[in-house]
């Protein structure tokens, strides 16, 4: 019997090697057949494209994505877009600029997320006692007009009533990113320009010129500002309310951080929704035919849309968004009613340039 063992083992080994070679060749063949598309994206969407589930889903549909991180304003103004298949900025103003630059492009509204204020329950208690925050139907509202009055009067936390939860002498200020580089800050600028303009969208330079002292102040009073929306949000979670009592963020960041895979959020971390608020619409812009094919896929494919929701983004699958976020135990409004549109690209850019001059020592 022993004389059969050797040949049998050799046969098994040969089969195993053959299967291994076949599988390796098959995987290599599949990889070679993938359409590789290269594009620019804001930092908030990078985790989505780096998710192995997304990578595998895209590969099954014939795509490999080579993603490069860049600020939305930079994508619109500082890159030679002929070198890329797609651009994926955050916000309508940047997308508007890109569409004008590349006339043959096509846009896809893949998902969106509202601007929110990530804060802490003791901060909410202080703000509620002073009429700045209020419990709504399933969420906490933040009165932007009342906040503007606090800025105008240089109010400090220590001057607020019933402030035992945060008895510090710092100014009451939202922490944001650098408006010269980050879309979340540009949307914060758009929102506060609306409030400062008597609840009207700023339409031109004549509208925003008298508002600029206030609008410059909400950024310059903060000191050094990060260029990416992820860094101040990470500081918020890591360092607590001593460092960051209130930070301008995307709702998607909070939801994604609340997922078990990301470790969850502290028990006293909560969201406030500015009233009004503003949506950041993530507009995928196909610059080449392959880029357009990817845009069509991201806009229509149900699995990819569910994975986007699991990264915190909203899309037209409201049922799955509600199911997923309820499972995380975070309080979110299912529908957000008090939403404004941002000004045009030229108006937002004009306000940012005025703030840029102020940083450079101009008026």
N, C-alpha and C positions, 0 to 999 in steps of 0.2 A: 504493500500500500504506500510505503514511503516514496516509492519511485514516481508516484503520481502527485505527491505534495509539492515538490519543487516546481514542476511545470505549471501546476494550478496557481501557485503563488505568483509565478512570473506572469501568468495570464491576467490575474487580478491587478497586479502592479501596472501592467501595460494598459489595461482598461482605465485605471485611475489616472494615469498620466495622459492618456488620450482624452478623457473627459475634461481634465484640467486645461489641456491645450485648446480644446474646442471652446470651453467656456471663456477662456482668456481671449481667444480670437473673436468670439461672438461679442464680448463686451467691447473689445477694441473696434469691431466693425460698427457697433451701435454708436459708439462715441464719434467715430468718423462720419457717421451719417447725420449727426445733430447739426442744426443750423445755429451757429454761434452769432449772437447779436450783442453788440457793445453799446453801452449807454451811460449817461450821467444821471445821478439821482441824489436827492437830498438825503441827509444822514438818517432821517426818521424811517426810511423805507429799506435801508441796508439790511437790518435783521431779517426782514421778510425774504429778501433774495438770497440770504445766506442760510436760511432754514433748510435742512436736508430734505424735509418733506416737500418743500417748494422746488428744490433742485431736481428731485426725483420726478415730481409731477410734470415739470417742464420737459425733462428728458423723455418721459413717456410720450409726450406730445411733440417731440422732435426738436426741442430747443435747449441750448445752453446759453446762459446769460453772463456776460462779462461786465460787471457793474463797477462804476467809479463814483466815489463820493464827491459832491461839490455843493456849495450853497446855491439856493434857487436863483438869487440875483446874479451870481457868477455864471451859472448855466446860461442865463439869458443874455449876458453881455461879454463874458471873458473867454469863451471857448470857440474854437473853429468847429462848428457843429457838423461840417462835412466829414469829419473823422468818425462820426458815431451813427449808429442805427436808430437811436432813440434818445429823447431827453425826458426826464421824469421829475420836473420841479414840483414844489409845493406852492399852491396858490394860483389863482387866476391871473393876477398881473404879470407874473413871470411867464406863464404859459402864453398869454396874449402877445408878449414881446417876441417869444420864440416863433410863434405861428406867423407873425409878420415877417420875421427874418428869413424863414424857410417857407416859401409860398407853397411848395409841393407837399408839405407835411400834412398829417392828419391826426386829430386829437381824439382821445378816448378818456372819458371820465370814469376812472377805475374804482376809486373809493374816496372817502372824505372823512374829516374828523373836525369837531368843533374846538375852538380855543377855550381852554378852561384855566382855572386857578387851582393848583395843587397846594393844599395847606394842611393844617392840623386842627383837631377838635378844640383845643384850648383857644386857638386864634379865632375860630368860628364863634365860640362863646362870647369873646370880647366884641367882635364885630356885630354880632346879633344884639348885644346889649346896647350898642350905639347906633342901631338902625341901618347898618351897612350891609349886613347879611340877613337872610331870612329863610326859614324852612318852607319849601314849596311842596308841590305834589310829587314826593319821591326824590327830591334833590334839594340842594342849597343854592339859592340865588344870591348874586353879588351885585349890589347897586353901584353901577359905574359912575353915575352922576354924584352920588354921595362921596365916592372915592375921589372924584375930581376936586370936590370941595376940600377934602383933607389935604390934597397936594397943594392947592392954592394957598392954604393957610399954614403950610409947613408943619402940619400936625405930627406929633410924636406919639408913640404907643403909650408912653407914661401919662399923656394928657387925656387919654380916653377914659371914660367911666368904666368901673367894674373891670379893671384890667389886671386882676390878680393872676390871670393865666399867662400874661406876658408883660411883666413889669420892667420894661427896658426903655431906654431913652432914644432909641433909633427912630428915624422917620418912618412913617407908614408908607411903604413903597412896595409895589410889585417888583419882583426880580424877573428880568427878561434876558434875552440874548442880545447880541450886538445887532442893531437894526441895519447896519451897513452890510451885514453878511448873512443874516438868518431870516428865513421866512416867518417863523413864529413871532419874531420881534416886529417884522413888517406888518403882520396882521394885528398885533397889539397896537401899533401906530395907527393903522386904519381904523380900528375900533375907537381909540381915544380921540382921533380927529373927528369922528362922527359925533361923539359926546360933546366935545368942545365946540362943535359947529351947530349947537342947538338941535341935536338929533337929526342932522341932515348930512347926506354924503357929500364930501368935499369934491367939488367939480373942477376947480382950476386954481391957479396961483392966487387969484384975488380972494378966494375962500380961505386958503390955508395960511397966507402971509400973516394975518393977525393972530393966528393960533400957534405960531412957531415958538414963541417963548415958553409956553406951557408944554408943547410937544418935545422940545429940546430937553426941558427939565426932567421929564419922566425917565429919560435915558441917562443924561449926564450926571444926575444926582446919585445914580447907582454906583459910580466908580467903574472899575474894570468889568467888562462884560465878555462872556464867552461867545464864540462864533457858531457853535453847534448847540441845538436845542437839547441834546442828550446830556451834556455836561452839567448844566444847572439842575436838571431833573435828577440826575444821579446824586448830586450834592444834597438835594432835598431829601432823598431817601436815606442817604448815608449819614449826614451830619445833623439832621433834625431841624426843629424850628429855631434853634439858636442861630444857625447859619442862614436858614431860608424859611422865614415864616410864611411867605406866599410867593409862588413862582408861576409865571405864565408858561403854560405847557399845552401839549396836545392831549386830548382825551385818550387817544390811542396809546400814548406812553403809559398812562396810569393803568389802563386795562391790561396792557402787555405785562407790566410789572406785577400785576395782581395774579398772573397765572402761576400755577404750582411750579412749572419748569423754570420760572424766573425767581422763585423763592417767596413770592407773595409780598404784600405791603404791610407796614406796621398797623396795628389796630386803630391808632388815632389819626392815621393819614386819611384825609377826605378831599373831595373835590367841591369847588364852588363853580357855578356857571355864571359868567358875567351876563348882565341884562342891560342892553342887548349883548349877544355874542356874535361871532363871525365864524363861518365854516372855512377851513382850509381844504380846498378841493385839489386832490392829487391828480393832475392831468397828465396822462401818458401821451407823449407826442412822437408818433412814428415819423422818422426822417427818411427812411429807406423802405423799400418794399418788405424786407424782412422785419424791420422795426414795426411796420404797420400790421404784419401778421401776428407779432407778439402782442401788440396792443389789442387786437381783436380777441385774442385768446384770454388775456387778463380781464377783459371787460365781460366776457360771456361764459367762461368755464366755471361751473359751479364748485368744483373742488378747490380751485385756486381762490375763488371768492370766499369760501369758508375758511381757508387758511389765512386770508387777509384779515378776516374778522378775528381769528385767533391771535392775530398781532395787534388787535385793538381798533382796526379801522371799520367804519360803517360803509355799507354799500346797499344795493337794492334788496338784499336778502335780510329783511328786518326780522323775520321770524327766528333765523339762526342767531343773529346778533343778540336778540333778547334772551334766547335760550342760553347762549354761551355766557353772557355777562351775568345773568341771574345765578348761574352755577358758580360764579366766582364770588358772589356775595357782595358786590359793589353796587352802591345806589346811583343809578343813572336814569335820566329822563328817557323814556322810550321815544318821545317826540319832542323836538326843541322848536318852539314857536317864534321866539323873539330873536330873529336872525337878520343881520344886515349883509349887504354886499360890499366888497371893498371898492375903493375908487379905481379909476383906470390906471394902467401901468404908468403913464406919464405923470399923473398926480402923485402916486405913491413914490415914484422915483424922484420927483421934484422935492417932496418933503424929506426924503432920505438925504438928498444932496445938501439941503439946508443944514441938517443935523451933522453931516460930514464936515461942512465948513466950520461949524461950532467946535467940533473936536480938534480941528486944525488951528484953532485960535481965532477964527473969524467971528463975525457978529452972530 
